[in-house]
């Protein structure tokens, strides 16, 4: 099932939240070798998660994360190449 959840609502789905942020750590740090911060709880989160993005999450039948995308709202200021590059970076895909 696809679930659409804003960051300020993700705590309503603890298993989905936990597995999503841990899968992100596995995807970006372990598989891709990116220099991302991973918290003691195994979560990979960054500053874009603080902007209340919309997560589009593929939820497995057991309630865990199968894959996800994150979409940040565009800023109020006018569009620029920096803004577009920032939004592109913020809309990362994570999958098992």
C-alpha positions as CSV (number, residue, x, y, z in Angstrom):
1,X,0.0,0.0,0.0
2,X,1.1,3.6,-0.6
3,X,0.8,5.8,2.4
4,X,1.1,9.6,2.1
5,X,2.3,11.1,5.4
6,X,3.7,14.5,6.4
7,X,6.7,14.5,8.7
8,X,4.6,16.0,11.6
9,X,2.3,12.9,11.4
10,X,4.9,10.1,11.0
11,X,4.9,9.3,14.7
12,X,1.4,7.9,14.3
13,X,3.0,5.0,12.4
14,X,6.0,3.9,14.7
15,X,6.9,0.7,12.8
16,X,6.8,2.5,9.5
17,X,8.8,5.5,10.8
18,X,11.5,3.3,12.4
19,X,12.0,1.1,9.4
20,X,12.0,4.0,7.0
21,X,14.7,6.0,8.7
22,X,16.8,2.9,9.3
23,X,16.4,1.8,5.7
24,X,17.5,5.2,4.6
25,X,20.7,4.8,6.7
26,X,21.3,1.5,5.1
27,X,20.6,2.8,1.6
28,X,22.6,6.0,1.7
29,X,25.5,5.2,4.1
30,X,26.0,1.5,3.7
31,X,25.0,0.8,0.0
32,X,25.9,4.1,-1.6
33,X,28.7,5.1,0.7
34,X,27.4,8.6,1.2
35,X,28.7,10.7,4.1
36,X,25.4,11.0,6.0
37,X,24.9,11.2,9.7
38,X,23.3,8.2,11.3
39,X,22.0,8.6,14.9
40,X,22.4,6.1,17.7
41,X,19.0,4.8,17.0
42,X,20.0,3.9,13.4
43,X,18.0,6.8,11.8
44,X,19.3,8.8,8.9
45,X,17.6,12.2,9.0
46,X,18.7,15.5,7.7
47,X,17.7,19.2,7.7
48,X,15.0,18.5,5.1
49,X,13.2,16.3,7.4
50,X,12.7,19.3,9.7
51,X,10.8,21.1,6.9
52,X,7.7,18.9,7.3
53,X,8.1,17.1,3.9
54,X,5.5,14.8,2.4
55,X,6.7,11.2,2.6
56,X,5.3,8.8,0.0
57,X,5.9,5.4,1.5
58,X,5.4,1.9,0.1
59,X,4.1,0.2,3.2
60,X,4.6,-3.6,3.4
61,X,1.7,-5.9,4.6
62,X,3.4,-6.1,8.1
63,X,3.5,-2.3,8.4
64,X,7.2,-1.9,7.6
65,X,8.9,0.3,5.0
66,X,9.4,-1.1,1.5
67,X,10.5,2.1,-0.2
68,X,9.8,5.8,0.0
69,X,10.2,9.3,-1.5
70,X,10.3,12.6,0.2
71,X,9.0,15.8,-1.2
72,X,9.7,19.2,0.3
73,X,7.4,22.2,-0.3
74,X,8.9,24.9,-2.5
75,X,10.1,28.0,-0.7
76,X,8.1,31.2,-0.8
77,X,10.9,33.1,-2.5
78,X,11.3,33.1,-6.3
79,X,12.7,30.0,-8.0
80,X,16.4,29.8,-8.7
81,X,18.9,27.1,-9.8
82,X,20.0,26.8,-6.1
83,X,16.4,26.3,-5.1
84,X,15.9,23.6,-7.7
85,X,19.1,21.9,-6.8
86,X,18.0,21.9,-3.1
87,X,14.6,20.4,-3.9
88,X,16.2,17.7,-6.1
89,X,18.5,16.8,-3.2
90,X,15.6,16.8,-0.8
91,X,13.6,14.4,-2.9
92,X,15.7,11.3,-2.4
93,X,14.4,7.8,-3.1
94,X,15.0,5.1,-0.6
95,X,14.1,1.4,-1.1
96,X,15.0,-1.9,0.4
